[in-house]
Amino acid sequence: MKVVWKAAPAPAHDIVRALGPRCKWSPATVKTFLNRLLAKGVLRFEKRGRAYLYSPVGTESDLRAAEADSFLRRVFDGAFSPMIAHFVQARRLTARDWETLEQIVRERKKTP
């Protein structure tokens, strides 16, 4: 998606060129992946001549929010506290991570 957000509308051959070597995917695999993203509704395409130009349906922020909500529902049955507890316990957080989390909590407590 980052490739598409960066160069939208992005021709299929540019996406293949960007993802193929990095992911070690064949052109057919990249095109299958693009078709799956189309089916999920996160990409759209426009055909210009023989070229397919892909564009994102939403912003990166929109997609992250939707994916995070989906992850929370699927993996933690929608329960937020167990998810946060898991990541806090499973990861080594830096002092900066802790400061950021504390700041977020303080700010959210101020606004209903």
C-alpha positions in Angstrom: 0.0 0.0 0.0 2.9 2.4 0.7 4.0 2.1 -2.9 0.5 3.0 -4.1 0.1 5.8 -1.6 3.4 7.3 -2.7 2.9 7.1 -6.4 -0.9 7.1 -6.9 -2.2 6.5 -9.5 0.5 3.8 -9.8 0.8 1.7 -12.9 0.9 -2.1 -12.2 4.4 -2.4 -13.7 5.8 0.2 -11.2 4.2 -1.7 -8.3 5.7 -5.0 -9.7 9.1 -3.3 -10.0 8.9 -1.9 -6.5 7.6 -5.0 -4.7 9.0 -7.8 -6.7 12.7 -7.6 -5.6 11.9 -6.4 -2.1 9.4 -9.2 -1.4 11.0 -11.7 -3.8 7.7 -12.0 -5.5 7.1 -12.8 -9.2 5.1 -10.4 -11.2 2.1 -12.8 -11.1 2.3 -12.9 -7.3 2.3 -9.1 -7.1 -0.7 -9.0 -9.5 -2.6 -11.6 -7.4 -1.8 -9.5 -4.3 -3.2 -6.4 -6.1 -6.4 -8.3 -7.0 -6.8 -9.3 -3.3 -6.5 -5.7 -2.3 -9.1 -4.7 -4.9 -11.5 -7.4 -3.6 -11.0 -6.1 -0.1 -12.0 -2.6 -1.3 -8.7 -0.9 -0.3 -7.6 -0.3 -3.9 -9.3 0.8 -7.0 -8.0 0.8 -10.6 -8.5 2.6 -13.8 -7.6 1.2 -17.2 -5.8 3.6 -19.5 -5.0 2.0 -22.8 -3.2 -1.2 -21.8 -2.1 0.1 -18.4 -3.8 -0.5 -15.1 -3.4 2.4 -12.7 -4.0 1.6 -9.0 -5.1 4.1 -6.4 -5.9 3.7 -2.7 -9.5 4.0 -1.7 -8.6 5.8 1.6 -5.7 7.4 3.4 -3.0 5.5 5.2 -4.5 6.7 8.5 -8.0 5.4 7.5 -6.6 2.0 6.6 -4.5 1.7 9.8 -7.6 2.6 11.9 -9.7 0.0 10.1 -7.0 -2.7 10.3 -6.4 -2.0 14.0 -10.2 -2.3 14.7 -10.4 -5.5 12.8 -7.3 -6.9 14.6 -8.8 -6.0 18.0 -12.1 -7.7 17.1 -10.5 -10.8 15.6 -7.7 -11.5 18.0 -8.9 -10.0 21.3 -12.7 -10.3 20.8 -12.9 -6.5 20.8 -11.4 -6.2 24.3 -8.9 -3.3 24.5 -7.3 -3.9 27.9 -6.1 -7.4 27.1 -4.6 -6.3 23.9 -2.6 -3.4 25.6 -1.6 -5.8 28.4 -0.3 -8.3 25.9 1.9 -5.8 24.0 3.2 -4.1 27.2 4.2 -7.5 28.6 5.4 -9.1 25.4 7.6 -6.2 24.2 10.6 -4.5 25.7 9.4 -0.9 25.8 11.9 2.0 25.9 11.7 4.9 28.2 10.4 7.0 25.3 7.7 4.4 24.6 6.5 4.6 28.2 6.5 8.4 28.1 4.5 8.4 24.9 1.9 5.9 26.4 1.6 7.9 29.5 1.1 11.1 27.5 -1.6 9.5 25.4 -3.4 8.3 28.5 -3.1 11.7 30.2 -4.5 13.5 27.1 -7.3 11.0 26.6 -8.4 11.3 30.3 -8.8 15.1 29.7 -11.3 14.6 26.8 -14.4 12.6 27.3 
